[in-house]
Amino acid sequence: MKHVPLPSALFTLNRENLAQKLPPRSLAVLNANDVMPTNADGTMGHHQNADLFYLTGVNQEETVLLLAPEAFDPKQREILFVQETNERLATWEGHKLTKEQAAAISGIKNVKWLAEFPAVFRSLMCELENVYLNSNEHQRAEIAVETRDSRFVRDCQKKFPLHRYHRLAPLLHELRAVKSEHEVNAIKAACDLTGRGFQRVLRFVKPGVNEAEIEAVFAHEFIRHKGAFAYSPIIASGVNNNILHYTRNDQVCKKGDLLLLDVAAGLGNYMSDLTRTIPVSGKFTRRQKQVYNAVLRVFRAQVAALVPGKTTKDLRLECEERTAKECVDLGLLKTSEIKKQKPDAPAVKKYFMHGVSHSIGLDVHDVMNTGAKIAPGWVLTVEPAIYLPQEGFGIRIENTVVVTADGPADLMTDIPIEVDEIEALMNRR
């Protein structure tokens, strides 16, 4: 992700909030992510650990943060370690952060070279008792590769077996779920960039274009504004609308088909999430329009339902109930089927089988604690759908929405969503 400046006050506030949650005599350690290999001498590039970025704003690999709010030496209460550059690194990889630059980005006054970490860390470990170490505890994570965090946990516990070790993830999940004004603004900027890409695609799509060409249109708009895809784009035409995580993006778009676009931008490490379903020919058929408007009605109701005090499970159950009613009106379900359904196997799952809302921020599926209740400052997606493989199409609609004390605020309200405005823009090309 290309660097987009954010105020250091954001990261200072985040560290202060975390410090308040740590018990006496605590030390928290956060590591940058590894640079992952491909084949031969290739690498995938560096994607920063979201927790480390949340607390420092630093995107560089080989970075470590130590937080010890009650350290005897005030200078050791916040220490950032970065990689020291040399002539070879400068020649092959380019510029690395100086201490002064790292301090300006993060707001941390005490910045040291990474080579100094072992001695400083041992000194603090000998002084303090509670150690908070980080790990990826996202519910949907599949940990197949050992991470830098995992190696550090093993090494730390081997060298210092008598300390009290704690999980840092639950504290950060709670903090990261509530976005500050700076973060909401950063997400809104990503949403605006997503909208610009979608507007270009509306003018480009027609029968005969390839899904890959559409992906390229999005990429051109995102990258030229220092953005990137927030996740692997889903550009699915025809019956492929019904594949939830379709990523082939290599089929020809045909006359009469629908095109599902689950594509959004990330900008400055903050993500957005958008889905639209549009007609390849520039006009919905009667049936397509009927189903689209049914999903849109559910979408409107679900946005309004984003209020503090609910859980994402509550939202899913509400959405299933609303979608089931629309499926009855569409002739897809019978009222008797709904009455006979089992609580853990609702009849609507045949046509709508995923959740309706997930947190979004530094990650597309951002972290939050299980069962946590929605609060002002949460940013969530709303993504109802109806999938009809037997009819050759599926429809999903999705926006990124922030929860406030005064009600939900759709961060993508300016992006076309109504049938008439989508058709008008497509036929203006």
C-alpha positions in Angstrom: 0.0 0.0 0.0 1.5 3.4 -1.0 2.0 5.9 1.8 -0.7 8.4 2.3 0.1 10.8 5.2 -2.0 10.6 8.4 -1.7 12.8 11.4 0.7 11.4 14.1 -1.9 12.5 16.7 -4.0 9.5 15.5 -1.4 7.0 16.5 -0.5 8.8 19.7 -4.1 8.6 20.8 -4.3 4.9 19.8 -1.3 4.1 22.0 -2.7 6.1 24.9 -6.0 4.2 24.7 -4.1 0.9 24.7 -1.9 2.0 27.7 -5.0 2.6 29.7 -6.1 -1.0 29.3 -2.8 -2.5 30.4 -2.5 -3.6 34.1 0.4 -2.4 36.3 4.0 -3.4 35.4 3.1 -4.3 31.8 5.0 -4.5 28.5 3.4 -4.9 25.1 5.4 -5.9 22.0 4.3 -5.6 18.4 6.2 -6.8 15.3 6.0 -5.9 11.7 4.8 -8.6 9.3 7.4 -10.7 7.3 8.1 -10.1 3.7 6.6 -13.3 2.2 8.4 -15.3 -0.5 7.0 -16.4 -3.9 9.4 -18.7 -5.9 13.1 -18.5 -6.7 14.3 -15.1 -5.3 10.9 -13.4 -5.6 8.8 -11.9 -2.8 5.2 -10.8 -2.5 6.2 -7.4 -1.2 5.5 -6.1 2.3 2.0 -5.8 3.8 2.2 -4.2 7.3 0.8 -5.8 10.4 -2.4 -3.8 11.0 -2.0 -3.7 14.7 1.5 -2.2 14.4 0.3 0.3 11.9 -2.7 1.2 14.1 -0.2 2.2 16.9 2.6 3.7 14.8 1.6 4.6 11.2 4.8 2.9 10.1 4.6 0.8 6.9 8.2 -0.4 6.9 9.3 -4.1 7.5 11.7 -5.0 10.3 9.9 -2.7 12.8 9.1 -3.4 16.4 7.1 -1.4 19.0 7.6 -1.6 22.8 5.0 -0.1 25.1 5.8 0.0 28.8 3.5 2.7 30.4 5.0 2.3 33.9 8.7 1.8 33.0 11.0 3.5 35.5 12.8 5.5 32.8 10.2 7.7 31.1 12.2 7.4 27.8 11.5 3.7 27.8 7.7 3.9 28.0 7.4 4.1 24.2 10.2 2.8 22.0 10.1 2.3 18.2 12.8 0.2 16.6 13.4 0.5 12.8 15.9 -1.0 10.4 19.1 0.9 10.0 19.9 1.6 6.4 23.2 1.1 4.7 24.7 1.6 1.2 23.6 -1.8 0.0 20.0 -1.5 1.1 19.8 2.0 -0.3 21.1 0.7 -3.7 18.9 -2.4 -3.9 15.7 -1.4 -2.0 15.7 2.4 -1.8 15.1 4.7 1.0 14.5 3.5 4.6 13.1 5.6 7.4 15.5 7.7 9.4 14.9 8.0 13.1 13.6 11.5 12.6 11.1 10.4 9.9 9.9 7.5 12.0 9.4 9.8 15.0 7.4 12.3 12.8 5.1 9.6 11.5 4.4 7.9 14.7 4.7 10.6 17.3 7.1 8.4 19.3 10.2 10.4 20.5 12.4 7.5 21.3 13.3 5.7 18.0 16.2 3.3 17.9 17.8 1.0 15.4 16.6 -2.6 15.4 20.1 -3.8 16.4 19.5 -2.2 19.8 16.3 -4.2 20.5 17.7 -7.3 22.4 19.5 -5.3 25.1 16.6 -2.8 25.6 14.0 -5.6 25.6 15.9 -7.6 28.2 16.2 -4.6 30.4 12.5 -4.0 30.4 11.7 -7.7 30.8 13.8 -7.7 34.0 11.9 -4.7 35.3 8.3 -5.7 34.4 6.0 -8.6 35.0 3.1 -8.8 32.6 3.9 -9.3 29.0 1.3 -8.7 26.2 2.2 -10.5 23.0 0.3 -10.3 19.7 -1.2 -12.9 17.4 -3.7 -13.1 14.6 -7.0 -14.0 16.4 -9.4 -13.2 13.6 -12.2 -15.7 13.7 -11.9 -16.6 10.0 -8.1 -16.7 9.9 -6.4 -19.9 8.7 -2.9 -19.8 10.0 -0.8 -22.0 7.6 2.5 -20.1 7.8 4.4 -19.3 10.9 4.5 -15.5 11.4 7.1 -13.2 13.0 4.7 -12.8 15.9 4.6 -16.6 16.4 8.3 -16.9 16.3 8.7 -14.1 18.8 6.2 -15.6 21.2 8.1 -18.9 21.2 11.5 -17.3 21.6 10.3 -14.9 24.3 8.7 -17.6 26.5 11.8 -19.7 26.1 14.1 -17.0 27.4 11.7 -15.6 30.0 9.6 -18.5 31.2 8.6 -17.0 34.6 6.7 -13.9 33.4 3.0 -13.6 33.1 2.0 -13.7 29.5 -1.3 -12.3 28.1 -3.0 -12.0 24.8 -2.8 -8.5 23.2 -5.4 -9.2 20.5 -8.6 -8.9 22.5 -7.5 -5.4 23.7 -6.7 -4.3 20.2 -9.9 -5.8 18.8 -11.9 -3.8 21.2 -10.0 -0.6 20.4 -9.9 -1.0 16.6 -13.6 -1.7 16.3 -14.3 1.9 17.2 -13.0 4.3 14.6 -11.8 7.8 15.4 -12.7 10.8 13.2 -9.3 10.5 11.5 -10.0 6.9 10.6 -13.5 7.5 9.4 -12.1 10.2 7.1 -9.5 7.8 5.8 -12.1 5.2 5.1 -14.3 7.8 3.4 -11.4 8.7 1.1 -11.1 5.1 0.1 -14.9 5.0 -0.5 -14.7 8.1 -2.7 -11.9 6.5 -4.8 -14.0 3.3 -5.1 -16.8 5.5 -6.4 -14.6 7.1 -9.1 -13.6 3.6 -10.3 -17.2 2.4 -10.4 -18.3 5.5 -12.4 -15.6 4.7 -15.0 -16.6 1.1 -15.2 -20.3 2.1 -15.8 -19.2 4.0 -18.9 -17.0 1.1 -20.1 -19.1 -2.1 -19.7 -20.9 -3.4 -22.8 -21.4 -6.8 -24.4 -18.1 -8.3 -25.6 -15.7 -6.8 -23.0 -13.8 -9.2 -20.8 -14.0 -9.3 -17.0 -10.2 -8.8 -17.0 -10.6 -5.5 -18.9 -13.0 -4.3 -16.3 -10.5 -5.2 -13.6 -7.9 -3.1 -15.4 -10.2 -0.1 -15.5 -10.6 -0.3 -11.7 -6.8 -0.8 -11.3 -6.0 2.2 -13.4 -8.2 4.5 -11.4 -7.1 3.2 -8.0 -3.4 3.1 -8.6 -3.1 6.5 -10.2 -4.5 7.9 -7.0 -2.0 5.9 -4.8 -4.7 3.4 -3.9 -4.9 -0.4 -4.5 -7.5 -3.1 -4.5 -8.7 -3.5 -0.9 -9.1 -7.3 -1.6 -9.0 -9.6 -4.6 -11.6 -8.1 -6.9 -14.7 -10.1 -7.8 -15.9 -9.3 -11.4 -18.4 -12.0 -12.2 -20.7 -12.0 -15.2 -23.6 -14.3 -16.0 -24.1 -17.4 -13.8 -20.7 -16.6 -12.1 -22.7 -14.0 -10.1 -23.6 -16.8 -7.8 -20.0 -17.8 -6.9 -19.4 -15.8 -3.7 -15.6 -15.5 -3.9 -15.2 -15.7 -7.7 -11.8 -14.4 -8.7 -11.1 -15.8 -12.2 -12.2 -12.5 -13.8 -11.4 -13.8 -17.3 -14.8 -14.4 -19.0 -16.5 -12.4 -21.8 -19.5 -10.4 -20.7 -22.5 -11.3 -22.7 -25.6 -9.4 -23.8 -28.5 -9.8 -21.4 -26.3 -11.0 -18.5 -25.7 -9.2 -15.2 -22.3 -8.3 -14.0 -21.6 -8.5 -10.2 -18.8 -6.1 -9.1 -17.5 -6.7 -5.6 -14.5 -4.3 -6.0 -13.2 -1.6 -3.7 -10.2 0.5 -3.0 -7.8 0.7 -0.1 -6.0 4.0 0.4 -3.4 4.8 3.0 -3.9 1.4 4.7 -7.6 2.0 5.2 -10.1 -0.1 3.3 -13.5 0.2 1.8 -16.0 -2.4 0.5 -18.5 -2.1 -2.4 -20.7 -4.4 -4.4 -22.9 -3.5 -7.3 -24.7 -5.6 -9.8 -25.2 -4.0 -13.2 -26.7 -5.1 -16.6 -24.0 -5.8 -19.3 -26.3 -4.4 -22.0 -27.1 -1.2 -20.0 -30.7 -2.2 -19.1 -32.1 -4.7 -16.6 -34.7 -7.2 -17.8 -38.1 -7.1 -16.0 -37.1 -10.1 -13.8 -33.6 -8.8 -13.1 -35.1 -5.5 -12.1 -37.6 -7.2 -9.9 -35.0 -9.1 -7.9 -32.6 -6.1 -7.8 -35.2 -3.9 -6.2 -36.1 -6.6 -3.7 -32.4 -6.7 -2.6 -32.3 -2.9 -2.6 -35.3 -2.8 -0.2 -33.5 -5.2 2.1 -30.3 -3.1 1.8 -32.2 0.1 2.8 -33.8 -1.5 5.8 -30.5 -3.0 6.9 -28.7 0.3 6.8 -31.4 1.8 9.0 -30.9 -1.2 11.3 -27.3 -0.3 12.1 -27.8 1.1 15.6 -25.8 0.7 18.8 -26.5 -2.2 21.0 -27.0 -4.9 18.4 -24.5 -7.7 17.4 -23.6 -8.7 13.8 -25.6 -11.9 14.5 -28.7 -9.8 15.3 -28.2 -8.1 11.9 -27.9 -11.4 10.1 -31.1 -12.8 11.6 -32.9 -9.6 10.7 -31.6 -9.7 7.2 -32.6 -13.3 6.7 -36.1 -12.5 7.8 -36.4 -9.5 5.4 -34.9 -11.5 2.6 -37.3 -14.4 3.2 -40.3 -12.1 2.8 -38.9 -10.8 -0.4 -38.3 -14.3 -1.7 -42.0 -15.1 -1.0 -43.0 -12.1 -3.1 -40.7 -13.2 -5.8 -42.2 -16.7 -5.9 -39.0 -18.3 -4.7 -40.3 -19.5 -1.3 -43.7 -20.4 0.1 -45.0 -19.1 3.5 -45.5 -22.7 4.5 -41.7 -23.4 3.9 -40.8 -20.6 6.3 -43.2 -21.8 8.9 -41.8 -25.3 8.8 -38.1 -24.2 8.8 -35.8 -25.2 11.7 -34.1 -22.3 13.6 -30.6 -23.4 12.5 -31.7 -24.1 8.9 -33.8 -21.2 7.6 -35.4 -21.8 4.2 -33.9 -18.5 2.8 -30.4 -20.0 3.0 -31.0 -21.5 -0.4 -30.9 -18.0 -1.8 -29.0 -16.0 0.7 -26.3 -18.0 2.6 -23.8 -15.4 4.0 -23.7 -12.7 6.7 -24.9 -9.2 6.0 -22.4 -7.1 7.9 -18.7 -7.2 8.9 -16.4 -4.6 10.4 -14.0 -2.7 8.1 -11.0 -0.5 8.7 -7.3 -1.4 8.4 -8.5 -4.8 7.2 -11.4 -5.5 4.9 -12.8 -8.0 7.4 -11.6 -5.9 10.3 -11.2 -7.3 13.8 -13.8 -7.2 16.6 -14.4 -9.3 19.7 -16.9 -12.2 19.4 -20.4 -11.1 20.4 -19.4 -7.5 20.9 -22.3 -5.0 20.7 -22.2 -2.3 18.0 -21.2 1.1 19.2 -20.9 4.6 17.7 -17.7 4.7 15.7 -18.1 1.2 14.3 -17.7 1.0 10.5 -19.6 -1.9 8.9 -20.6 -3.2 5.5 -24.2 -3.9 4.6 -24.4 -6.6 1.9 -27.7 -8.4 1.3 -28.1 -10.6 -1.7 -30.4 -13.1 -3.5 -28.7 -15.8 -5.6 -30.6 -17.5 -8.4 -28.3 -20.0 -10.2 -31.3 -21.7 -11.7 -32.2 -18.4 -13.4 -28.6 -17.7 -14.4 -27.9 -14.7 -12.2 -27.4 -13.4 -8.7 -27.6 -10.0 -7.2 -25.6 -8.5 -4.3 -25.6 -4.8 -3.1 -23.0 -3.5 -0.6 -22.0 -0.2 0.9 -19.7 0.8 3.7 -21.5 2.5 6.6 -20.4 4.2 9.9 -22.6 3.9 13.0 -23.1 7.1 14.9 -25.1 8.2 18.0 -27.5 10.0 15.6 -28.0 7.0 13.3 -26.1 5.3 10.5 -24.2 7.3 7.9 -23.6 5.7 4.5 -20.1 6.6 3.4 -21.0 5.5 -0.2 -24.3 7.4 -0.5 -22.9 9.3 -3.6 -22.2 6.0 -5.5 -25.0 5.1 -8.0 -27.3 2.3 -6.6 -30.8 2.8 -8.0 -31.8 1.0 -11.2 -32.7 4.2 -13.1 -29.4 6.0 -12.3 -27.3 2.9 -13.2 -29.1 2.5 -16.5 -28.9 6.2 -17.3 -25.1 6.3 -16.6 -24.4 3.2 -18.7 -26.4 4.5 -21.6 -24.7 7.9 -21.6 -21.3 6.5 -22.7 
